Amino acid sequence: MCHIASGERGERYVADVISLHRSLSFKGLLTQVDPRHVIHVAERGDGLVTAALQTRHLPHRYLVGLQGFRLAQYLQLGWICADVVYSSAIFCEPVAAVHPEDVHVLTMSGSGAILGYLALAGPTDGGPADLLDPGRGRFPVEEAHEINLFEHVPGLPGVRSDQVRELKRFVHSRTLSDRTQRLRVTLELLYGMGQVLARITPTIRTLVGDVEEHVALRHLLLAGLDVKLIEGTSPRLTERDLLHHAYVQRSSVKPFVAHLPDEEEVGQRVALLEATLDSPDLFDATRELSRSTHGALTRVTG
C-alpha cells in the first residue's frame, strides 16, 4: 500500500492538490475554443454539458486543469502513489505526456465542475505504421504490459497505427454519488466517444486499452463493442512511475483490443445511446440498450 513517507506535510500537500482541482470550473472552456474545433458538444436540460476536443485545441490552462483532474481522481482512488506526487512536487499529470491529436471527452455540471472524463490517445511517438512493425510507436497500454497487442489479436486488414486509439482514464469525479447522475455521466461519455469515432479522421477502426473486468469492461460491452481480453500479462512499471499503483492496487488489469464495426453500424449505436439519454427512465432504457447493442467478450491467451 502506498504511503506518504514525508508524513503530515505530504498528506497536507496531497489534500491541497485534491482541493485545488475540486474547486476549478471549466464553465468557460467552450467560449475559449473556436467552434470549428469542437468535435462534439451536447447540452442537456439538467445542466450537463459534454464536449470533445483534441489536445491541440485546448487552451493551455484548461489542459493543465484536465491533467490535474485526472491526477486528483487517481489519488483519491489510490491508483497514484501520494508520496511520488509529494516528492515530485507536482499538481497535475505531466502535460508533455499527452499528444496534440489525443481527444479529451469531458462531462461538466452546470457550474463547470468535471463529473466524468475519458481520453482517446494515439501511439506514444512516430507516424502511421504497420501494426506488426517492431519499430512503430507503442500505445501506453503496450508499454505498461510490454507486449505488442496485435501479435495476440490480429489487426483489421489495411489498418495502421493512426487508425487505432487507446481508451484511457475513463473516470468519474469522486464527488459524484447520485446513482442516476453517475449513470447519465457514463452514457454521456460513451455517446461523446461514439460521436468522436463517427467524425474524426482518419477513421478509427480499433480501440485498445486495459481494464478491470468488473468496472470499465462493463461500459465497453454496454456500448456494443466486441472486446478481445488478453489474459496472462504482467504490467511492469517501476515503483517511481506515476501510474505504478494503478496496476498494483487494483485487481487484475487486462489489456484489450476492440475492432469497431463499419461506419453505418457505429452511427446506429450512437443513435441508440442518444435515444437512451433522452428516455424518461434512464435505468430501463439502459437495460434495453444492453440488450440491443450485443457487446461480446472473448478471452485471448497472452
Residue frames as qw, qx, qy, qz and C-alpha x, y, z in Angstrom:
[[0.000, 0.888, 0.460, 0.000, 0.00, 0.00, 0.00],
 [0.384, 0.539, -0.043, 0.748, 1.34, 3.43, -0.91],
 [0.445, -0.732, -0.369, 0.362, 2.13, 5.69, 1.99],
 [0.204, 0.913, -0.062, 0.348, 3.37, 9.25, 2.40],
 [0.767, -0.063, -0.346, 0.536, 6.86, 8.93, 3.80],
 [0.218, 0.349, -0.153, 0.898, 7.04, 12.66, 4.47],
 [0.170, -0.377, -0.738, 0.534, 4.20, 12.47, 6.99],
 [0.100, 0.731, 0.501, -0.453, 1.96, 15.43, 7.77],
 [0.055, 0.591, -0.272, -0.757, 3.48, 17.77, 5.18],
 [0.010, 0.063, -0.851, -0.521, 2.96, 15.22, 2.43],
 [0.059, 0.516, 0.849, -0.092, -0.59, 14.49, 3.50],
 [0.085, 0.740, 0.256, -0.617, -1.38, 18.21, 3.54],
 [0.015, 0.415, -0.535, -0.736, 0.20, 18.67, 0.10],
 [0.000, 0.170, 0.918, 0.358, -1.88, 15.89, -1.44],
 [0.045, 0.655, 0.689, -0.307, -5.06, 17.16, 0.25],
 [0.052, 0.672, -0.022, -0.738, -4.36, 20.62, -1.16],
 [0.007, 0.182, -0.736, -0.652, -3.88, 19.23, -4.67],
 [0.001, -0.418, -0.900, -0.119, -7.24, 17.43, -4.47],
 [0.001, 0.725, 0.466, -0.507, -8.95, 20.50, -3.01],
 [0.022, -0.481, 0.315, 0.818, -7.48, 22.75, -5.71],
 [0.086, 0.007, -0.791, -0.606, -8.83, 20.68, -8.56],
 [0.028, -0.535, -0.836, 0.121, -12.19, 20.17, -6.88],
 [0.002, -0.706, -0.291, 0.645, -12.61, 23.96, -6.84],
 [0.107, -0.249, 0.502, 0.822, -11.82, 24.57, -10.51],
 [0.569, 0.572, 0.436, -0.400, -14.54, 25.45, -13.02],
 [0.347, -0.035, 0.680, 0.645, -14.38, 24.65, -16.73],
 [0.338, 0.700, 0.548, -0.310, -17.57, 26.59, -17.46],
 [0.222, 0.838, -0.140, -0.478, -15.77, 29.00, -19.80],
 [0.544, -0.218, 0.699, 0.410, -13.95, 26.33, -21.79],
 [0.503, 0.491, 0.651, 0.286, -16.17, 26.33, -24.86],
 [0.151, 0.971, 0.141, -0.124, -16.12, 30.14, -25.09],
 [0.262, -0.774, 0.465, 0.340, -12.33, 29.94, -25.44],
 [0.473, -0.081, 0.797, 0.365, -12.29, 27.44, -28.31],
 [0.324, 0.256, -0.448, -0.793, -13.16, 28.03, -31.97],
 [0.777, 0.113, 0.376, -0.492, -16.48, 26.13, -32.51],
 [0.742, 0.496, -0.390, -0.227, -14.96, 24.54, -35.61],
 [0.297, 0.450, -0.805, 0.248, -12.52, 22.72, -33.33],
 [0.533, -0.159, 0.625, -0.548, -15.14, 21.21, -31.04],
 [0.154, 0.072, -0.931, -0.324, -15.63, 17.65, -32.26],
 [0.386, -0.482, -0.765, -0.187, -18.74, 17.09, -30.14],
 [0.086, -0.102, 0.453, -0.881, -20.87, 19.09, -27.74],
 [0.392, -0.470, -0.734, -0.294, -24.14, 18.09, -26.06],
 [0.122, -0.184, 0.418, -0.881, -26.11, 20.23, -23.61],
 [0.293, -0.390, -0.870, -0.067, -28.91, 18.66, -21.57],
 [0.340, -0.708, -0.255, -0.563, -31.86, 20.23, -19.80],
 [0.761, -0.585, -0.242, 0.140, -30.43, 19.03, -16.49],
 [0.186, -0.947, 0.243, 0.099, -27.43, 21.34, -16.93],
 [0.753, -0.269, 0.477, 0.364, -24.88, 18.73, -18.01],
 [0.467, 0.812, -0.253, -0.244, -22.57, 19.70, -20.86],
 [0.832, -0.158, 0.440, 0.297, -20.36, 17.17, -22.63],
 [0.378, 0.863, -0.250, -0.222, -17.62, 18.23, -25.04],
 [0.891, -0.050, 0.293, 0.344, -14.84, 16.55, -27.00],
 [0.251, 0.939, -0.225, -0.074, -11.70, 18.33, -28.17],
 [0.859, 0.242, -0.214, 0.396, -8.21, 17.46, -29.28],
 [0.619, -0.507, -0.131, 0.586, -5.25, 18.48, -27.14],
 [0.413, 0.105, 0.237, 0.873, -4.00, 20.93, -29.78],
 [0.118, -0.594, -0.377, -0.701, -7.22, 22.95, -29.49],
 [0.566, -0.692, -0.426, 0.140, -7.29, 23.16, -25.69],
 [0.007, 0.880, -0.244, 0.408, -6.05, 26.42, -24.13],
 [0.475, 0.319, -0.713, 0.406, -3.03, 25.54, -22.01],
 [0.252, -0.284, 0.564, -0.734, -4.63, 26.44, -18.67],
 [0.838, -0.028, 0.062, -0.541, -7.56, 24.12, -19.39],
 [0.799, 0.268, -0.536, 0.042, -5.19, 21.32, -20.40],
 [0.167, 0.336, -0.707, 0.600, -3.35, 21.76, -17.09],
 [0.559, -0.170, 0.354, -0.730, -6.73, 21.62, -15.34],
 [0.903, 0.112, -0.243, -0.335, -7.70, 18.40, -17.12],
 [0.628, 0.298, -0.655, 0.296, -4.39, 16.79, -16.24],
 [0.104, -0.300, 0.609, -0.727, -4.98, 17.90, -12.66],
 [0.778, -0.094, 0.082, -0.616, -8.47, 16.41, -12.60],
 [0.860, 0.182, -0.473, -0.057, -7.02, 13.10, -13.74],
 [0.362, 0.323, -0.685, 0.543, -4.36, 13.21, -11.04],
 [0.364, -0.269, 0.438, -0.777, -6.83, 14.16, -8.28],
 [0.873, -0.050, -0.087, -0.477, -9.23, 11.33, -9.11],
 [0.813, 0.205, -0.527, 0.140, -6.47, 8.71, -9.24],
 [0.107, 0.374, -0.630, 0.672, -5.03, 9.99, -5.95],
 [0.588, -0.209, 0.319, -0.714, -8.41, 9.53, -4.28],
 [0.932, 0.092, -0.210, -0.282, -8.78, 6.07, -5.77],
 [0.682, -0.543, 0.479, 0.097, -5.33, 5.10, -4.50],
 [0.868, 0.393, 0.236, 0.190, -4.10, 4.48, -8.06],
 [0.443, 0.704, -0.246, 0.498, -1.31, 7.05, -7.87],
 [0.680, -0.294, -0.437, 0.510, 1.20, 6.97, -5.04],
 [0.170, -0.970, -0.164, -0.062, 0.82, 10.10, -2.94],
 [0.609, -0.611, 0.222, 0.455, 4.49, 10.00, -1.97],
 [0.559, 0.204, 0.457, 0.661, 5.55, 10.19, -5.61],
 [0.094, 0.844, 0.366, 0.381, 3.30, 13.22, -6.09],
 [0.412, -0.904, -0.022, 0.113, 4.66, 14.96, -2.99],
 [0.656, -0.427, 0.330, 0.527, 8.32, 14.20, -3.61],
 [0.474, 0.315, 0.495, 0.657, 7.99, 15.30, -7.24],
 [0.001, 0.465, 0.210, -0.860, 6.12, 18.49, -6.24],
 [0.052, -0.166, -0.672, -0.720, 3.54, 18.03, -8.99],
 [0.360, 0.274, 0.486, -0.748, -0.08, 19.17, -9.02],
 [0.767, 0.442, 0.028, -0.464, -1.15, 17.65, -12.34],
 [0.865, 0.074, 0.420, 0.265, -0.14, 14.80, -14.60],
 [0.335, -0.381, 0.385, 0.771, 2.63, 15.88, -17.00],
 [0.506, 0.690, 0.098, -0.509, 1.23, 17.94, -19.86],
 [0.176, 0.585, -0.689, -0.390, 4.00, 16.62, -22.10],
 [0.336, -0.038, 0.940, -0.037, 2.52, 13.11, -21.73],
 [0.550, 0.595, 0.533, -0.244, -0.47, 13.98, -23.92],
 [0.400, 0.003, 0.565, 0.722, -0.16, 14.42, -27.67],
 [0.186, 0.218, -0.120, -0.951, -1.68, 17.06, -29.95],
 [0.458, -0.046, -0.645, -0.610, -4.02, 14.56, -31.64],
 [0.138, -0.217, -0.902, 0.346, -5.32, 12.97, -28.42],
 [0.343, -0.492, -0.387, -0.700, -9.03, 13.54, -27.85],
 [0.040, -0.047, -0.715, 0.696, -10.47, 14.50, -24.46],
 [0.394, -0.492, -0.580, -0.515, -14.16, 13.88, -23.71],
 [0.143, -0.059, -0.649, 0.745, -15.48, 15.52, -20.56],
 [0.296, -0.665, -0.601, -0.330, -18.88, 15.95, -18.95],
 [0.155, 0.144, -0.370, 0.905, -19.37, 19.05, -16.82],
 [0.078, -0.629, -0.702, 0.324, -22.04, 20.16, -14.37],
 [0.131, 0.897, 0.340, 0.251, -23.87, 23.47, -14.78],
 [0.363, -0.907, 0.114, 0.182, -21.24, 25.08, -12.53],
 [0.462, 0.769, -0.443, 0.013, -18.39, 23.83, -14.72],
 [0.505, -0.498, 0.697, -0.108, -17.14, 21.05, -12.44],
 [0.465, 0.304, -0.772, -0.309, -15.90, 17.98, -14.32],
 [0.789, -0.191, 0.353, -0.465, -18.08, 14.99, -13.46],
 [0.896, 0.051, 0.431, 0.099, -16.60, 12.47, -15.88],
 [0.158, 0.795, -0.472, -0.347, -13.76, 12.12, -18.34],
 [0.888, 0.030, 0.408, 0.211, -12.16, 9.81, -20.88],
 [0.040, 0.736, -0.456, -0.499, -9.35, 10.12, -23.37],
 [0.901, 0.378, 0.201, 0.063, -8.69, 8.61, -26.78],
 [0.262, -0.793, 0.443, 0.327, -4.91, 8.55, -27.14],
 [0.774, 0.568, -0.271, -0.066, -2.65, 7.68, -30.05],
 [0.888, 0.024, -0.232, 0.395, 0.74, 5.93, -30.01],
 [0.516, -0.721, -0.055, 0.460, 3.45, 7.47, -27.84],
 [0.072, -0.693, 0.368, 0.615, 5.51, 8.56, -30.85],
 [0.287, -0.079, 0.810, 0.506, 6.11, 8.09, -34.55],
 [0.450, 0.235, -0.244, -0.826, 3.90, 8.37, -37.60],
 [0.889, 0.118, 0.080, -0.436, 1.46, 5.87, -39.13],
 [0.052, 0.474, -0.875, -0.081, 2.94, 2.38, -39.21],
 [0.693, -0.054, -0.668, -0.265, 2.02, -1.25, -39.76],
 [0.688, -0.593, 0.114, -0.403, 0.68, -2.70, -36.50],
 [0.968, -0.184, 0.034, 0.169, 3.23, -5.52, -36.53],
 [0.489, 0.690, -0.265, 0.462, 6.17, -3.23, -37.32],
 [0.722, -0.379, -0.383, 0.434, 8.61, -3.71, -34.39],
 [0.378, 0.029, -0.087, 0.921, 9.71, -0.08, -34.78],
 [0.167, -0.661, -0.410, -0.606, 6.30, 1.59, -34.56],
 [0.160, -0.383, 0.407, -0.813, 5.34, 3.83, -31.65],
 [0.287, -0.252, -0.912, 0.152, 3.73, 1.88, -28.83],
 [0.430, -0.661, -0.276, -0.550, 0.47, 2.68, -27.11],
 [0.249, -0.583, 0.532, -0.562, 0.75, 3.32, -23.34],
 [0.899, -0.193, 0.218, -0.328, -1.01, 0.01, -22.60],
 [0.905, 0.328, -0.224, 0.155, 1.61, -1.83, -24.66],
 [0.263, 0.622, -0.512, 0.531, 4.43, -0.11, -22.80],
 [0.540, -0.482, 0.429, -0.540, 2.90, -0.96, -19.41],
 [0.931, -0.066, 0.295, -0.207, 2.35, -4.65, -20.27],
 [0.187, -0.578, 0.706, 0.363, 5.44, -4.94, -22.51],
 [0.563, 0.254, 0.774, 0.140, 3.59, -6.51, -25.43],
 [0.185, 0.117, -0.459, -0.861, 2.54, -5.77, -28.98],
 [0.588, 0.190, 0.497, -0.609, -1.24, -6.18, -28.72],
 [0.722, 0.479, -0.150, -0.477, -1.54, -7.13, -32.38],
 [0.252, 0.362, -0.897, -0.033, 0.71, -10.15, -32.00],
 [0.175, 0.112, 0.894, -0.396, -2.13, -11.56, -29.87],
 [0.437, 0.639, 0.547, -0.318, -5.16, -10.08, -31.64],
 [0.461, 0.199, 0.503, 0.704, -4.68, -9.60, -35.40],
 [0.111, 0.438, 0.059, -0.890, -5.38, -6.10, -36.68],
 [0.631, 0.616, 0.392, -0.263, -8.04, -5.45, -39.31],
 [0.694, 0.272, 0.390, 0.542, -6.74, -5.68, -42.91],
 [0.343, 0.624, 0.202, 0.672, -5.05, -2.47, -44.00],
 [0.377, -0.905, -0.146, -0.135, -5.44, -0.70, -40.65],
 [0.553, 0.376, -0.367, 0.647, -2.37, 1.22, -39.50],
 [0.410, -0.277, -0.586, 0.642, -1.44, 2.70, -36.14],
 [0.070, 0.003, 0.062, -0.996, -3.07, 6.09, -36.84],
 [0.567, -0.249, -0.436, -0.653, -6.45, 4.32, -37.04],
 [0.654, -0.331, -0.649, 0.204, -6.08, 2.89, -33.53],
 [0.157, -0.666, 0.230, -0.692, -6.76, 4.81, -30.32],
 [0.383, -0.097, -0.813, 0.428, -6.24, 3.87, -26.69],
 [0.462, -0.691, -0.294, -0.471, -9.27, 4.41, -24.47],
 [0.537, -0.026, -0.574, 0.618, -7.90, 5.55, -21.13],
 [0.049, -0.022, -0.416, 0.908, -8.76, 7.42, -17.93],
 [0.421, -0.464, -0.557, -0.546, -12.48, 6.55, -18.09],
 [0.324, -0.171, -0.666, 0.650, -13.17, 8.05, -14.68],
 [0.255, -0.797, -0.439, -0.328, -15.96, 9.74, -12.69],
 [0.035, -0.612, 0.354, -0.707, -15.45, 12.54, -10.22],
 [0.359, -0.121, -0.841, 0.386, -15.22, 11.20, -6.67],
 [0.217, 0.090, 0.353, -0.906, -17.83, 13.82, -5.70],
 [0.562, 0.014, -0.444, -0.698, -20.44, 12.05, -7.84],
 [0.193, -0.080, 0.895, -0.394, -22.63, 9.96, -5.52],
 [0.653, 0.296, 0.271, -0.642, -26.11, 10.00, -7.09],
 [0.577, 0.026, 0.793, 0.193, -26.71, 6.73, -8.99],
 [0.532, 0.726, 0.436, -0.016, -28.85, 8.27, -11.71],
 [0.152, 0.946, -0.216, -0.186, -26.44, 11.11, -12.40],
 [0.404, -0.509, 0.715, 0.258, -23.49, 8.72, -12.38],
 [0.616, 0.296, 0.710, 0.169, -25.21, 6.54, -15.00],
 [0.400, 0.889, 0.208, -0.084, -26.07, 9.61, -17.05],
 [0.086, -0.848, 0.451, 0.263, -22.45, 10.76, -16.99],
 [0.544, -0.181, 0.781, 0.247, -21.33, 7.29, -18.11],
 [0.562, 0.563, 0.597, 0.105, -23.75, 7.36, -21.02],
 [0.204, 0.960, -0.023, -0.188, -22.81, 10.93, -21.95],
 [0.263, -0.668, 0.621, 0.315, -19.15, 9.92, -22.13],
 [0.549, 0.090, 0.797, 0.234, -19.94, 6.84, -24.24],
 [0.446, 0.793, 0.414, -0.030, -22.16, 8.96, -26.50],
 [0.030, 0.929, -0.258, -0.265, -19.43, 11.57, -26.82],
 [0.418, -0.396, 0.751, 0.325, -16.88, 8.87, -27.63],
 [0.572, 0.406, 0.701, 0.130, -19.23, 7.47, -30.27],
 [0.326, 0.924, 0.147, -0.134, -19.60, 10.90, -31.86],
 [0.173, -0.771, 0.524, 0.319, -15.82, 11.26, -31.95],
 [0.512, -0.099, 0.812, 0.261, -15.43, 7.85, -33.60],
 [0.510, 0.641, 0.573, 0.036, -18.06, 8.81, -36.19],
 [0.226, 0.968, 0.082, -0.075, -16.44, 12.15, -37.04],
 [0.344, -0.767, 0.432, 0.328, -12.68, 12.06, -36.61],
 [0.834, 0.538, -0.111, 0.056, -10.27, 11.45, -39.49],
 [0.418, 0.123, -0.806, -0.401, -8.56, 9.22, -40.27],
 [0.787, -0.307, -0.221, -0.487, -11.37, 6.85, -39.34],
 [0.276, -0.447, 0.779, -0.341, -10.71, 4.99, -36.09],
 [0.739, 0.069, -0.569, -0.355, -11.14, 1.25, -36.66],
 [0.747, -0.165, -0.602, 0.229, -9.82, -0.20, -33.39],
 [0.364, -0.796, 0.220, -0.431, -9.81, 0.72, -29.69],
 [0.710, 0.060, -0.609, 0.348, -7.26, -0.64, -27.23],
 [0.296, -0.685, 0.297, -0.597, -6.57, -0.21, -23.53],
 [0.385, -0.007, -0.884, 0.266, -6.64, -2.14, -20.28],
 [0.546, -0.441, -0.099, -0.705, -9.50, -2.69, -17.86],
 [0.235, -0.093, 0.864, -0.435, -10.69, -4.38, -14.72],
 [0.123, -0.241, -0.889, -0.368, -13.40, -6.85, -15.66],
 [0.154, -0.629, -0.736, 0.196, -15.96, -5.63, -13.11],
 [0.073, -0.663, -0.146, 0.731, -15.51, -1.91, -13.87],
 [0.207, 0.566, -0.296, -0.741, -14.75, -0.30, -17.25],
 [0.069, -0.020, 0.924, 0.376, -15.24, -3.54, -19.19],
 [0.211, 0.559, 0.764, -0.244, -18.97, -3.28, -18.47],
 [0.203, 0.737, 0.039, -0.644, -19.03, 0.13, -20.16],
 [0.047, 0.387, -0.714, -0.582, -17.37, -1.24, -23.30],
 [0.088, 0.231, 0.959, 0.137, -19.89, -4.06, -23.56],
 [0.200, 0.671, 0.523, -0.486, -22.74, -1.61, -22.94],
 [0.195, 0.666, -0.256, -0.673, -21.52, 0.35, -25.96],
 [0.880, 0.395, 0.133, -0.228, -21.80, -2.83, -28.02],
 [0.216, 0.736, -0.631, -0.117, -18.10, -3.43, -28.54],
 [0.984, 0.030, -0.176, 0.023, -16.70, -6.86, -29.30],
 [0.226, -0.845, 0.463, -0.145, -13.86, -6.99, -26.79],
 [0.871, 0.175, -0.412, 0.204, -10.86, -9.31, -27.03],
 [0.491, -0.810, 0.267, -0.177, -9.42, -9.52, -23.50],
 [0.636, 0.470, -0.575, 0.211, -5.78, -10.65, -23.32],
 [0.819, -0.565, 0.002, -0.098, -5.04, -12.91, -20.35],
 [0.922, -0.157, -0.011, 0.353, -1.76, -13.60, -18.60],
 [0.427, 0.660, -0.144, 0.601, 0.17, -10.34, -18.98],
 [0.605, -0.555, -0.322, 0.472, 2.17, -8.70, -16.17],
 [0.137, 0.956, 0.024, 0.257, 2.42, -4.88, -16.07],
 [0.778, -0.156, -0.139, 0.593, 5.98, -3.77, -15.33],
 [0.078, 0.876, -0.010, 0.475, 6.06, -0.13, -14.25],
 [0.461, 0.175, -0.561, 0.665, 8.74, 0.97, -11.81],
 [0.342, -0.596, -0.624, 0.372, 7.75, 1.97, -8.28],
 [0.151, -0.451, -0.069, 0.877, 8.55, 5.60, -9.10],
 [0.012, -0.265, -0.637, -0.724, 6.33, 5.60, -12.16],
 [0.328, -0.077, 0.193, -0.922, 3.31, 7.82, -11.52],
 [0.767, -0.014, -0.217, -0.603, 0.92, 5.03, -12.58],
 [0.252, 0.238, -0.923, 0.165, 2.62, 2.11, -10.82],
 [0.248, 0.080, 0.761, -0.594, -0.17, 1.91, -8.24],
 [0.638, 0.253, -0.106, -0.720, -2.86, 1.92, -10.93],
 [0.695, 0.212, -0.656, -0.204, -1.77, -1.67, -11.54],
 [0.347, 0.105, -0.848, 0.387, -0.72, -2.97, -8.13],
 [0.235, 0.046, 0.554, -0.798, -3.66, -1.54, -6.16],
 [0.711, 0.179, -0.071, -0.676, -6.35, -2.89, -8.49],
 [0.798, 0.016, 0.601, -0.042, -7.38, -6.45, -9.11],
 [0.586, 0.016, 0.617, 0.525, -6.11, -7.91, -12.37],
 [0.300, 0.754, -0.036, -0.584, -5.91, -5.24, -15.07],
 [0.673, 0.116, 0.664, 0.306, -6.03, -6.83, -18.52],
 [0.032, 0.345, -0.410, -0.844, -5.26, -5.39, -21.97],
 [0.575, 0.491, 0.630, -0.177, -7.98, -5.44, -24.60],
 [0.043, -0.136, 0.546, 0.826, -8.46, -4.92, -28.31],
 [0.419, 0.552, 0.632, -0.348, -11.87, -3.99, -29.74],
 [0.182, 0.077, 0.589, 0.784, -12.30, -3.70, -33.51],
 [0.332, 0.386, 0.280, -0.814, -15.09, -1.32, -34.47],
 [0.555, 0.482, 0.676, 0.051, -17.92, -2.14, -36.87],
 [0.363, 0.377, 0.411, 0.746, -18.42, -0.25, -40.13],
 [0.015, 0.086, -0.082, 0.993, -19.44, 3.42, -40.25],
 [0.502, -0.352, -0.428, -0.664, -23.15, 2.67, -40.59],
 [0.696, -0.387, -0.597, 0.097, -23.18, 0.41, -37.54],
 [0.369, -0.105, -0.375, 0.844, -21.23, 2.95, -35.48],
 [0.204, -0.212, -0.130, -0.947, -23.87, 5.53, -36.42],
 [0.635, -0.395, -0.539, -0.387, -26.67, 3.22, -35.32],
 [0.634, -0.321, -0.561, 0.424, -25.05, 2.61, -31.94],
 [0.159, 0.019, -0.186, 0.969, -24.54, 6.35, -31.41],
 [0.415, -0.316, -0.320, -0.791, -28.24, 6.87, -32.18],
 [0.691, -0.395, -0.604, -0.039, -29.17, 4.21, -29.61],
 [0.466, -0.198, -0.445, 0.738, -27.06, 5.96, -26.97],
 [0.082, -0.140, -0.027, -0.986, -28.74, 9.27, -27.76],
 [0.578, -0.376, -0.480, -0.542, -32.20, 7.70, -27.50],
 [0.650, -0.326, -0.611, 0.313, -31.22, 6.18, -24.16],
 [0.275, -0.088, -0.293, 0.912, -30.14, 9.57, -22.83],
 [0.283, -0.189, -0.202, -0.918, -33.44, 11.09, -23.98],
 [0.513, -0.353, -0.763, -0.174, -35.50, 8.44, -22.19],
 [0.431, -0.668, 0.090, -0.600, -37.51, 9.47, -19.10],
 [0.870, -0.436, 0.209, -0.092, -36.48, 6.22, -17.35],
 [0.220, 0.770, -0.595, -0.062, -32.73, 6.03, -17.68],
 [0.398, -0.346, 0.842, -0.114, -32.27, 2.65, -15.96],
 [0.756, 0.344, 0.526, -0.185, -34.93, 0.87, -18.04],
 [0.571, 0.796, -0.136, -0.151, -33.55, 2.46, -21.20],
 [0.022, -0.695, 0.718, 0.025, -30.03, 1.35, -20.30],
 [0.607, -0.072, 0.784, -0.110, -31.19, -2.24, -19.81],
 [0.730, 0.596, 0.300, -0.148, -32.82, -2.08, -23.25],
 [0.289, 0.850, -0.422, -0.122, -29.64, -0.61, -24.69],
 [0.341, -0.475, 0.811, -0.009, -27.65, -3.52, -23.27],
 [0.705, 0.232, 0.664, -0.095, -29.99, -5.97, -24.97],
 [0.594, 0.776, 0.135, -0.161, -29.84, -4.07, -28.28],
 [0.165, 0.864, -0.457, -0.132, -26.12, -3.48, -28.70],
 [0.997, 0.071, -0.021, 0.018, -24.95, -7.08, -28.15],
 [0.026, 0.798, -0.593, 0.102, -21.42, -6.45, -26.87],
 [0.980, 0.006, -0.199, 0.010, -19.31, -9.62, -26.78],
 [0.330, -0.777, 0.533, -0.048, -16.30, -10.76, -24.75],
 [0.936, 0.240, -0.240, 0.093, -13.62, -13.15, -25.98],
 [0.559, -0.738, 0.355, 0.128, -10.57, -14.19, -23.94],
 [0.729, 0.600, -0.297, 0.143, -7.21, -14.49, -25.64],
 [0.845, -0.412, -0.006, 0.342, -4.11, -16.07, -24.13],
 [0.069, 0.965, -0.249, -0.053, -1.24, -13.60, -23.79]]
